[in-house]
Amino acid sequence: MSHQRIEVDVLVVGSGPVGATFARTLVEGGRSVLVVDAGPQLSRRPGEHLKNHFSYQHSHERFGALVRGHLHPVSSPGGGADERDRLISLDAGVATYAVGGMATHWTGVTPRHHPTVELSDAIAATEWDQLYDDAEALLGTGTDLTAHAVSHQVVLDALTAEYPELPEGHGVRHLPMAARRRTDNPRLVRWTGADTILGPLADGDRDGFELREQHLCRRLVPSADGSRIEYAEVEDHLTWRTLRVVADTYVVACGAVLTPQLLHASGVRPPALGRYLTEQPVAFCQIVLSDELVDSVAADERFAEQVAAHRAAHPGDPLPIPLDDADPNVWIPVSADRPWHCQIHRDLPYADMAPNRGVDTRLVVDLRWFGLVDPRPGNRVLFSDTEQDGFGLPRPAFEFSLSEQDRERQHRMMADLRRAASALGSYLPGAEPRFIVPTLPLHIAGTARMGTDADTSVVDPGSRVWGVDNLYLGGNGLIPTPNASNPTLTSVAMALRAARGILGTQHPLTAGRRADERPGLLVPRR
Ligand code: G3F
């Protein structure tokens, strides 16, 4: 194998939403950036959401089949843990190998984490607010994607009536979604992918930026005293050459399992690496909307025009709901007494669910309640020094159990799911309430946690690995706290902060260029 040497300011390993956030911010701050991803580029624009393709927009089943093919198992059964205590197993740990990572097929659900139940105090509360504003702008998060839909409003109203006691600011509301309705055809949606985050970089019109698909970072090579990374060894799987990438700064953002895997492979093994793993327990069911709610549609002034148009076009349809009514996207946020995140929407069927073809899909909604677990050092991903995964990297295995408190919260969460269900209708046969197989939530966190103590965390509040000057991490693995809400927005916010830290400024205003020279992301919006 020949070795080619590449010099660049920053090497980013991983091209998902977090790697893309680092790349965009650093290139706009004047740094040259090379992004490498072991996976293939699946679309013309790098990292585009695959659901933007017409044929997937209106078929959860068809898109679900595609997603299942993109979730690669990474693990083998864990050793060491007491079997009696292994109440749940994470043996089905998965990763997506693709330019854009999981954002090539994610749901785009982007809620803010609760300020005290979920958010880390390693970053000040006021700073979180600003970071969230910026992350939402970058991801194109909004709350109007389905606001006009009949079923959305019916579900929103029914749950608002059911939960009058919810605290101010934490009541039933629109689910924040990283997606925009298309203006050329409002029946279609453009889902946010890594290409959205890359912005102009995705169009290839920026010097100082390169994204290479099918390039596997095999290891980072530290200096003799371990205080810096000297170079990265990258295998180019297109030409089967090994590259030596020499950078000032290295960023690893390949997900909550593959990020600690690369550090382990590189001999960078802080004591907390892989530990304090959290995964959200999920309670799930599907509901057929009650006759009462459906009948209320026809009598509701707000829907009069839509119902009349529908009836004129389809006089034989017994339902008043338009055939192309968008799915609901309703949210009950985490609050102190209710430490779970509630999503009422339509989504991919889980693998073990046979589609229920006897029921009109306009009447079916999914209820997904995501709970939290307390971070504990014994819950962890560990890596083998003798066995390898399909890419020749140390094979991951998991040890994970639930504490008494974790279980008690799950029971309360399940009771609450049933309460919400009863306000909406009856269970769809075959989709009665149940807990979802662990790892299907895909929200593993904590494995490269951020903190202020090098013994119990992997990175400092600037996302830099303790003791390694030029090595930064990104992704859900950095979230150190119990968390129940979807993590991507928070991880993008943390990546923005870290990238600005690398540039030497926490706020883009001081980035060194005139405000009117800075495109998009760097222009202050207040
Ligand atoms: C989906 O089923 C949910 O709808 C998303 F919100 C979630 O992020 C994803 O699964 C992974 O759990």
Boltz pocket constraint, residues with backbone or C-beta under 6 A from the ligand:
constraints:
  - pocket:
      binder: B
      contacts: [[A, 107], [A, 109], [A, 343], [A, 347], [A, 348], [A, 368], [A, 440], [A, 441], [A, 442], [A, 443], [A, 486]]
      max_distance: 6.0
